[in-house]
Amino acid sequence: MSEKSPVIIIGAGPVGLAAAAHLYEYNEPFLILEKGSDAGNHILEWEHIQLFSPWEFNIDQASKRLLEQTNWVEPDPSHLPNGKELVDEYLKPLSNTKEIKDHILFNAEVVDVTKKIADKMKSHSRELQPFVLYVKMNKSIRKFEAKAVIDATGTWSNPNPPFADGVWRTEKLKESIHTDIPDVLNEQEKYKNKHIAVIGSGHSALNSLNSLMDLKTKYPKTEISWVVRKQNIEEAFGGEEDDELEARGELGAKTHQFVNQGLAKAYPNFFVEDIDEQNGSFAIQSSNGVIINEVDEIIVNTGARPDFSFLSEVRLGIDPAVQSTPELAPLIDPNFHSCGTVRPHGEKELRHPEQSFYIVGVKSYGRAPTFLMTTGYEQVRSIAAYIAGDTEEATKVKLKLPETGVCQVHSKPKPLEVIGADSQEKCGGMSCDCS
């Protein structure tokens, strides 16, 4: 394999650009391929949402060193940016630094990754062959060779369905519901004085709920139903005052308060079996026969899943449940881990059977929840060091993550209105979903 071949990074989001910055510091040639027309393309789809982590946790240190060589003004470390600010004040300036700008191609969609003259079956001297990436650009296909590949494409464009069995029923339904985090206050006509159902219990769902509840204070006829698989609805509120990220805790606490006030009806232990659309409204049916009728709009915030479709010729090591690497899965699997903060991890935990191929960022978590950007920065710092031959640096841990406060039993019960709950068990630390 030619050492002159670059490391190719797929995706120009926060983690992809951070990978480039770390590779630059090791004098490793790199090329970024971005499907969209600008850096942070997916983030602009939720640009109105405020992050719960302040700038302190959103800026990669190698990227910061590049930006400090320009006229960039660092944002207030304590400020909580929204998605647009993250792009405008950090990602775009970073992508325009001279060290990165000439090594990034936009409107470049990777459609296949393979090995040169070696399909997935061939093992002999496989590690000596460069990667070949087939990239759609201007309606034609171009080929690029790479000595290593870092997939930082994320999962935003591949949302999970609302159904408990994880399968979309029809394409028509996909088009009829919302799988984003809608800008409710700027789209009031679509939601005011209607019956809105939010399906999901993670931070995206809480953001959608908070926006709708704010809308309901202005338009009291707005009806909100909250559909959650958790048996105990309190688990969805997260660590609240125990969360070391204050804004993340406040997001759960505010939702808790709104639900207590009756601004939303919570349906815990509700596993969506079917959604029937007739005469412009929806009926949402659970697996045990409970039905929520006359729903005007459905917002599905049930997370997302990785897209491996363009990696069919790459030898991947994928956990059968979480869809992360097998090394990472025990750290993040909500079926087993204690719901505390995931410990930092790096190159070793992210290795695949295909040598020099890595999946990083939120996609590295597969279907698991609660990924932080700063975790992705630590991942690519370690990987860049390993690619450059600095194995000692690759094994170091240079990150302390804030505690979530999740799964600590509250000393006082917090009553709220719930519909159709079979039980109210506390999250005891052995099996709970941290999303």
PAVEX-900818 format. One record per residue (C-alpha): x, y, z. Coordinates in steps of 0.001 Angstrom, whole numbers, plus 500000, padded with zeros to 6 digits. Layout:
N
XYZ;...
! end
This chain:
435
500000500000500000;501326503435499122;502070505551502187;501150508563500053;497521507465500004;495497509639502385;493326508683505284;489810509260503995;487241510633506407;483598510205505431;481520513049506831;482276516686507687;480436516918510978;482067517738514322;483804514370514735;484891514064511093;486488517517511146;488121516730514494;489648513606512942;491134515787510216;492593518213512752;494288515424514703;495648513807511541;497027517185510454;498954517482513710;500571514125512943;501382515269509403;499176512496508053;497602513227504640;493800513145504705;490761513761502531;487236514482503768;484268513384501644;480987515090502580;477659514207500998;476158517614501765;477014521034500435;478664522311503616;480098521261506948;477556520242509576;474910519564506943;472767517327509171;473032519651512152;471309522398510200;468216520179510137;467914520754513897;469536524167514007;466860525569516360;467643523060519135;469846524167522010;472556521709523019;472611520662526665;476402520740526694;478146524155526745;480875525180524306;483422523817526769;482444520277525732;481752520973522051;485137522133520785;487835519590519969;491278520636521201;493213519929517976;490528521796516045;490817524683518477;494555524900517858;493905525255514126;491255527910514666;493477529913516989;495809530520514053;493000532454512315;490881535437513337;488349533085514941;486833534328518196;486270531502520662;482695531413522014;482018531749525724;482838528273527166;479767528398529427;477301529321526660;474878526680525398;474836526920521597;472023525814519358;472656523809516212;473003526856513990;475548528448516306;477510525201516390;477766525281512600;478266529013512091;480668529673514956;482692526462514901;482234523971512069;482223526387509132;485259528342510378;487057525058511014;486241523694507555;487561526940506064;490970526839507745;493728526500505159;494821523220506738;491419521608506017;489759523595503230;491918522174500446;491365518613501672;487583518452501699;485154517626498880;481478518556499225;478555516968497361;480572513761497404;478475510742498392;480337507533499198;478342504675497690;480782501787498242;483975500989500130;486118497998499245;489726496840498935;491720497182495732;491375493990493617;490068492185496701;486431491538497493;485262490640500987;486179486982500582;489844487450499672;492241487212502628;495697486789501072;497717490010501528;494481491852502172;496050494239504669;498561495361502022;495893496556499621;494563500130499823;490906500880500323;488967501987497263;486017504320497739;483420504782495013;482075508311495278;479108509856493488;479945513394492332;478075515407489715;476071512338488643;479227510342487922;481278507908489971;484877508618490968;487325506277492683;489595507278495552;492282505184497233;492989505386500955;495375503771503401;492751504050506152;489063504970506346;487237506778509159;483446506635508826;481949509645510634;478635509737508751;476418509655511834;472898508219511969;470622511260511576;469405510311508101;468371506807509197;465749507238511969;464278504341513876;460608503529513215;457971504063515938;457116500371516048;458280498159518886;459563495490516495;461842497989514725;460337497631511239;458790500369509115;455368499343507843;455024501467504692;456843504238502863;453609506212502922;453645506286506718;457231507567506697;456073510506504633;453059511201506851;454828511526510204;457728513616511510;461041511930512340;462916515157513029;462764517586515959;460293520098514557;460645523834515064;457218523965516660;457101527651517582;457988528671514021;455483526202512569;452580526979514873;449881526590512234;450853522940511807;450532522099515507;448390524587517428;445038523367518806;445676519889517401;446272516494518982;450005515747518759;451618512452519762;455330512261520571;456808508755520500;460141508285522285;461874509004525580;465324510342524702;466587513896524615;465115514522521149;461673513539522400;462036515767525460;462963518695523232;459891518100521070;457684517801524147;459009521004525691;458323522945522498;454801521556522265;454084522310525898;455246525890525412;452854526037522455;450023524679524610;450397527548527073;449525529874524168;446937527577522562;445274525581525372;443259523398523003;446489521742521867;446463518140523107;449734516271523707;450154512515524102;453536511093525060;454168507460524112;456987505721526017;458105502098526186;459489502460529703;457382500951532468;458340503758534828;457914507135533166;460289508741535687;463217507016533992;462643509240530962;463367512377532968;467022511417533413;469151512583536322;467386515955536691;469164517844539524;471803515083539805;473029515572536231;476430517290535998;475312518878532720;472852521388534139;470935521944530901;470508518209530345;469116517863533856;466834520865533362;465438519361530165;464189516334532100;463072518387535090;461051520766532913;459351517850531158;458605516285534547;457007519530535727;454915519926532571;453612516366532801;452762516852536481;450768519931535488;448728517869533059;450024519576529937;450693516145528438;449280512671528943;451977510065529361;451443506536528076;454202504368529632;454713500686528865;453260501418525415;454778499281522657;453484500568519327;452061497718517268;450275499595514514;449449503097513261;446318503462511195;445756506603509123;442209507414508055;440488510628507050;443479512771507948;444024511473511483;445922508616513106;445099505848515570;448103504491517472;447655500973518835;449827499278521444;450686495595521634;448247495120524528;445320496774522735;445440500334524100;444580502832521320;445245506559521125;442655507909518697;442232511068516637;445875512091516524;446544514891514029;450356514807513935;452905512217515060;456479513100516018;458716510032516162;461866510634518228;462931507040518835;466578507491517917;468377506354514789;470444503451513558;473657503107511527;473583502660507768;476001499920506681;474684499681503118;477799501181501508;480101498983503616;479023495582502328;482546494741501080;484235495777504335;484874493204507036;482954494643509964;482807493460513544;479256494340514604;477572493419517881;474318491615516996;472166493761519265;473778497179519719;475405497331516250;478587498857517634;481889496981517738;481803493982520088;484451495647522286;482342498778522752;478944497121523096;479176496090526792;480001499682527721;476921501186526063;474264498449525827;471222499791527763;470142496202528448;473147495637530700;475188498673531661;474379500691534745;473161503826532920;476008505900534299;478395507809532075;480175505605529516;483904505549530209;486165507074527540;487362504692524866;489494504844521764;491162502962518937;491275499583520672;487529499430521331;486708500719517843;488750498260515782;487048496186513100;488356492982511498;489182495161508490;492523496656509454;492648500490509386;488884500890509107;487001502722511877;483478503911512585;483445506922514911;481060509435516412;477410508687517050;477468505924514401;480049504059516487;477362503651519169;475124501716516789;471613501891518216;472694502846521733;471696506260523120;473323509207524915;476341509971522763;478305513171523475;480414514999520885;483330515124523274;483325511302523300;483787511361519531;486688513806519857;488444511390522198;487805508541519766;489459510275516813;492330511608518910;493210508021519779;492680506710516232;494789509443514633;497609508664517042;497421504960516212;497371505548512453;500447507765512852;502265505042514788;502048506746518183;500680503728520026;501521505130523457;499379508218522857;496623506082521341;496172504156524588;495976507211526841;492671508530528172;492392512307528019;488752512842528775;486528513063531836;482850512913530987;480163514599533105;478008512199535118;474409511792533989;472912511187537409;470643508601535787;469460505525537686;469893506986541138;466710506343543069;464936509525544168;464473509795547912;460977511217547426;458435509873544936;457405512324542229;453771511707541299;452520512425537805;449645511635535498;450179508405533581;447803506468531358;447826502691531041;450811501993533301;451101498415534500;453778499073537115;455966501819538579;459344500194539173;462432502237540020;465460502000537762;467846499963539882;471059500212537885;471096496794536234;468824497315533239;467526500656532083;467478502736528942;469468505938529294;468041507532526176;
! end
